[in-house]
């Protein structure tokens, strides 16, 4: 089980804790949907109850991890760190524009 693979990387790629948290919530919802499918598979006899229990434990562990990630992303600490990183990136870009690399002619 994976927490809906495209959602977490897509949220991370937004470079915003709030956006990342939104996509993490979607991933958590997808995990819960997977649990429903696992129960249905067991009820229809496609998997044994022991396998359903194992898969459900994995899903529950993933849900706890994603929930922890969401809590962190919604914290003041995450917002402060994101702001600090954006400021550093902006400063580096300003320095590069002010001092472009010089290309030495090859001998």
N, C-alpha and C positions, 0 to 999 in steps of 0.2 A: 504494500500500500504506500502510495506517495500522496502528499497533499496537493492534489490537482497540479501536476508539474508546471503548467504554464503560468499559474497565478502568482506564485512566489517570485520567480525571476522577473516577471513583468512588473510587479509592484516594486521590487528592488530597483529596477531600471528607471523608475520615476524620480529617484533622488529626493524624495520627500517622505518623511516619516508618516504623514497623514495618508498619502496615496498608498504607500507600502502597507500600512495597516488595513486599508480598505481591501486590498487584494489578498492579504492574509486572512481576513474574515471570509472572503469568498472561498479560499482554499479550505478553511475550517468547515464551511458549509458543505463543500464537496466531500470531505472526509465523512461527515455525518450521512450524506447521501450514499456513500459507499457502504457504510454500515447497514443501511436499509437493504441494499442489494445483497449483501452477505447473508442477512437474515432470510431474505426471500430465497436465495440459492439453497440454504439449508432446509427451509420448509418444503421446497420442491424436490429435495433429495439429490441435488447436484453436488453437495459437499456434506461431509459428516459434521456432526455437532462439535466434535473436538476441533476440527479445522475452523469451523465458524468461531469458536471461542478463541483460538489462536489469532485469527485475523482481527477479531474484535479488540483483543488486547493491543495489537499493533496500532489499530486505528485510534484507540483511546490514548495511547502514548503519544501518537502524532498530534492528536487534538490538544493534549496538554501542552506540548511544545509550541504549537502554533498560537495557542491562547496566551502563553507566556510572551511570545514575540509581539503579539498585538498589544499586550499590556505595556511592554517596554516602548514600543513605537508611539504609544499615546502618552508617554511620560514626558515631563519637562526635560529630563536628561537627554532623551533622544532628540528633542527639538533643539536644544542648546548645541549638542554635538553637530547636528546637521547644519545649523547656522554657521558654526565655526568652520566647518569643512567648506561650505560655499564661499565664505569670506577668504579662506586661504587660496582656493582655486581662482577666485576673481583677482586676488593680489598677484598670483603667478602670471595670469594672463596679462595684466597691466604691465608687469615687468618685462614680459616677452615682447609686447608691442613697443615698449619704450626702448628696449635694447635688443633689436633683432640680431640673430646670429650672423656673423660675417663669414663669408666664404672666401677662403684663401685660394688664390690661383695655384693649380698644381704645377710643379716644375717640369 
